[in-house]
Amino acid sequence: MRIVDLWKPGKKPTIAFELFPAKTSKAEENLAKTIDTLAGIEPDFATVTFGAGGSTREGSRNLADRLKGEKGLEVVAYFAGFGLGPKEIASTLEGYAGIGVENILVVRGDPPRDPEFRAQPESLSYASELLAFIRPKFSFCLGAAGYPEGHVQAPNLERDLDFLERKVEAGAEFILTNYFYDNRFFFHYVERCQARGISVPIIPGVMPVYSAKLTETLAATCGASIPEALRRALAGLPGDDKQAALDFGIEFAMAQCRELLAAGVPGLLFYTMDRWESAAKIVRRLRGEGVL
């Protein structure tokens, strides 16, 4: 199924969960529980990440195959092409096509941390170039990443939108955004996209708070700002009470989601960090309230 068909006029908002391949046996146990729980919620699709430089290439494909084959979920497979040459790009995408994946989120990706990694001489520098390379060769429904607060490497918001325009022109049919903790960033982002004539579906990313420490770490990496009121609230939580942080995060995300859904967003993408409790409770409660 082409994922954009879910966002046609009159369709209900979609629910999706992001997952990533496990790297340890303990992480695999957690992932298995997360998959079982979240699949039981019957999301519209799941997204599967792709490690820098293809570092999780096999694991990402196996996870996508598992979600489709064992759980019957529609999958949007991320493809981060940084440093990969044309043959590696084609081989990876052929692998996804071979297991029935029909939707790909194309991102440039970050440079791998491995000091031994060497980019292929023919590698492509931007997501727009990757999209332009993939579009005529494959029949995937292609998407791109969006950044309501601007990509961490973009000099300013307008330049960031220049890159987004190029991605849409190169074939991106939908946009999944980075998370944010202030919905005004997303609403303003959509307005600026529309002003530029970008009309593809834009799906907001939601990152529940899991802990104060993780929130700070992720924000520093992803470029999402932490509102001062949120930072103060996190500082006021008992430092050794993990459940208190999770409960707070659920309530905060619930308020975000209610406002986003009331504004008519096409759907919600939850960044689960391969954890099930927060995302499951949020979606169940939203459905129980009748807003989803």
N, C-alpha and C positions, 0 to 999 in steps of 0.2 A: 504493500500500500504506500502510495506517495503521501507523505505526512502532511503536505499542504492541503490535502482534501479534508483534513479534520478542521480546518479554519475557514471553511466557506461560510458565507452569510447564513445566519440562522442556526449554526451549530453551537452546542454548549461548550463552555470553556474546557480545555484539555488539562489533564494532570499528567506530569511526567516526573521521573526520578532519575538523577544521575548516579551512576555506579562506576567503580574502577576496579581493575584486576587486583586480586589479593597477592601480596608478596611473601607472606609467611603462613604457616599452618594455622596460627591463631587468627590471623586476619581472614583466612579462608573460612574458618568456623563462623566468624562474625558475618562475613559476606553471605554465607549460605542461609543464615537466619534472616538476614536483611532481605535477600531475594525472596524467600518463602513468604515473609510477612508482607512485603510491598507488592508482590505479584497477586496476593490474595485481595488486595485493595482494587485490583483491576484498573491500573493506570492506562492511559491512552497509548503511552509509549515509554520506553526507558532509553537513556543515553548512556553510552559507554565511552570512557575517555581513552586517550591514546598518548603514551608516554613520549617525552621529548626525544627526538632523533629516532623514533621507532623502537624505543627501549621496551615497550610493552606490546609490541606488534602481535606476537603470538597469543599472549594472554588476553589482549583486547578482542581479538578475533574469536578466541575460545569462549570468552564471556558473552559476546554477542550471540554466538551459536547456541550457548546454553540458555540464554533468555528467550530466544526464538523457538528453539527445539523443545526444551523441557517445559517452559512456562507459557509458550504461545504469545509472547509479548512482541509488539512492534518495536523495532530498535532504530535509533539514530546513532550511527557510529561516528565518533569524532575521528578526524584524520589530521594530524599535525605533521606538516611536510618539511619542517626545517631541516636542512642539510641532506635531504634525500634526493637522489637523482631520478630522472624519468623512469628508468627501469624499476627502481624500488617503489616508486609511486604507483606505477601500473600494476606491479605484482601484488602490492598490498590491497589495492582496490579490487583486483580480480579475486583475491581471497574472500573479500567481503561479499562480492557478487555471487561467489560460489556457494555461500551459505544462505543466500536469500535476502541479504540486507539490501534495502532499496533507498535508504536515506543516509546521507553523509553530511556531517558538519565539518566544513573545511576551515582550518585555522593554520596560521603560520607555525605556531608553537614556539617554545622557548629553546634556547641552546641547551643541550645536555650538560650535566655537571661532570660527566666523565671526561677527564683530561685527555684521554686517548681518542675521543671522538673527533673525526675529521669530516667536514661537510663535503659532499660530492661536488666536483667542479661544476656540474650542470644543475645544481640545486637551485630552487627558486626562492626569491627573497621575501615575497609578500603573499598573503592569502589570496589576493586578487589574481596573482599570476598562477597560483595553484588552481583556482577555479577556472581560469581561462584554459589551462592545460587539460583539466578533467572534463569540462563540459562537452566538447565534441567527441570524446572518446568513450564515454560511459553514459548510461541512461539513468543514473541516480537522480533522485530529488536532492538538490544541494542547498545547504544552508551556510550561514556565516555567524560569527560571534559579534555581539555588540557591546558597547561599554558606556552605560549611561553617565558615568563620571569621567569618561575618557580613558583610553588605554594608557597604561603606566609609562609607555615610551612616546606617546603622542605629545607634541609641543603645546597643543591647545585643543579645545573642544571642536573648533571648526575644522582643524586639520584632521582630527579623528574622523569626522563625518565625511571628509573628502575620501578617506580610505574606505569607509563603508559604502559610499556611492560607487566606488570602483568595484567593490565586491558584488554589489547588486548588478551592475552593468555586465560583470563577467559571468553571471549566472546564478547567484544566490537567490533562492526563492523564499527563504524565511530567515529570521534572525533570532537567535537565542542569546539573551543578554547575561552579562556578569551580574552578580548580586549587588544589592544596595540596601542600606538600612533606613534611608529616607526616600519615600515614594516620590517626592517632588523631583528627584533626579530623573526617575524613569518618565514621569509625565512630561517633563521639559524635553527629555531626549526624544520622545515620540513626536512632540510638536515640531522640533527642529528637523526630524527626519521627514515629516509630512511637508514641511515648508520647502524641502529640497526635492520633493516629488518621489520620495522613497515610500512605496505603498505596500511592500511585502509584509506579511504578518510579523509582529515583533512580540516575542514571548519573554516576559520578565523572569529572571532568576531569583530564587528565594533561598537564602542561607540562614536556617535557624541558628540561634546562638547555642553552642554546645558547651562552651566554657569561656571564661574571660580571657584566658591565655590563648586559646585557639583563635578566638575572635580577633585579637590583636595581631597574631601571627599571620593569619589569612589576609587581613586587611592590608598589612604591610606588603604582602606578596602580590595581591590582586589589584590593589589600587582603590579598594572600596573604603570610603571614609566612615568613621565611627562618630555619630553625633554625640555631642558632649553629654546630653541627657542620658543616652544609652551607656556611655562610659561610666557616668556616676552611678547609674543603677547597678551595673555589673560590679563596681567597686564596693557597693553596699551589700552584696551577697556574701553569705558565709563562705570563706575561702576553701573549706574542706567539705562542703556539701555539694557534690556533683549533681544530685537530683534537683537541688534548688536552682542551679544554673539551667538545667534542662527545662524545668517547669517555667522559668522566666522566659527562656528562649521560645517556648511554645506559645506563650501568651503574646509575646512581642510579634512573632511571625503571624499569629492569628489576626492581629490588628492590621498588619501590613496587607495580608491576603484579602481581608474583607474590603479594604479600601480599593485595592487593585481590581477585584472582581466587580465592585460597584461601579468602577470607571469603565468597565467593559473590555478588560484585557482578553485576548484570545485564549489564554491558558496560563498555567503556572509550571515552572520547572524548579523542582526542589533539589538543591545540592545536599545530598544525604551524608557525604563523607563515609559511605558504606555503613551507615547506622540506620536503624529502622524506627526507633521509638518516637522521635520528634515528628518526622514526616508522616508516619502512620496516624498519630494522634491528631495532627493538624488537619489532614484530609478528612478523617472520619468526623471530626467536629464540624468542619465546614459543610460537609454533606448533611450532617444532622441539623444544622441551622438552616439548611435550604438555600444557601448562597452559592452552592457548587453542584 
